[in-house]
Amino acid sequence: MITLPLVWLVSALTTIAAFALAQDTRMPVQARLFLCVFLLTLASIGLLLGLRLSFDAPWAARLQPLVAVMVAPSAYLGFSALTQDLGTQWRKSLPLNVVPVAFAQLAILVNLPISADIFVLAINSIYLVLIARLLRCQADDFVHVAPHALRIVRSAIKATLVLLGMMVATDLSIVAASLFAGDAYILTFLTGVSGVFTVFVFVVALVGAPMLLQVKKGDATKVERPTDNDSATQAALDALMNNTHLYADSNLTLSRVARRLSVPVRDVSNAINRTTGENFSRYINGFRIRHAQRALRDTELSITEVMFEAGFVSKSSFNTEFRRVTGQTPSQFRAATATN
């Protein structure tokens, strides 16, 4: 009786969080899509768990593992989209993550003589490791996250890891009970415990999620005060970009820029963060977008030609960054400037 309202409350909260996340256009579409799927799969599991325990719905018991195997992969794809160039390379990695989920769901559907929880356990264990590896990424690796929001993103990843860890532990208990106890009451009890664990982690995670979703643009100015060395490094960096158009090189890296300036990599990164409130990728993309704006306004090059000339190699990344900086798509910007 206690589990039902708690789990359904979580379903409502995660659905609201998914809706709020979908409205945040500052995040790439890919990240929003898969993180929304992550939240909605959690909401679905809560709903199915309530139906299973309180109404003894057999179809809910069969459907729950099919949804559960999607939780960890969708979380991984959503968070990893914040660290990647969302072009051809990202699209190629997508099938590598979809195929294991589809295989597990097919295996569950054909009713193999194996507990469905084993497939859920295997998927969650694999992606628990993959998501944990994202914490090794440096600040500039999160190319779609502003420095002031990075702490919140890392906290969200850690909360997800705790959630998946609890799910793995509970799945292990369920599998062990099915092998050694064979008592339906124990399985029901453990499933209820899974719901309580899930509620606990969801509530903790949802405290931080609105912080990420509702970050005001003005908060980007709340950065550490730059030192004199930071200002000097930033001035030299600005001059390098303006004089050489180095930003047009699609393979440009922070280490290459640091070598050109004869300044340690960390000093360049800190200078950008403290003086602009951006990370290296967003700083460089700012130059690229300004270059693209000039080209769209002053030339008749196609949008694809402008994209390559500015230093982008992915149309999705170009469109995402252009909208982030200008509030318009490239085609909307060209149309607006043509009428003025």
Buried (B, 14 or more C-beta within 10 A) or exposed (E): EEBBEBBBBBBEBBBBBBEBBBEBEBBBBBBBBBBBBBBBBBBBBBBBBBBBBBEEBEEBBBBBBBBBBBBBBBBBBBBBBBBBBBBEEBEEEEEEBEEBBEEBBEBBEEEEEEBBBBBBBBBBBBBBEBBBEBEEBBBBBBBBBBBBBBBBBBBBBBBBBBBBBBBBBBBBBBBEBBEEEEEEEBBEBBBBBBBBBBBBBBEBBBEBBEEBBEBEEEEBEEBEEBBEEBEEBBEBBBEBBEEEBBBBEEEBBBEEBBEBBEBEBEBBBBBBBBBBBBBBBBBBBBBBBBBBBEBBEEEEBEBEEBBBBBBBBBBBBBBBBBBBBBEBBBEEBBEEEEEE
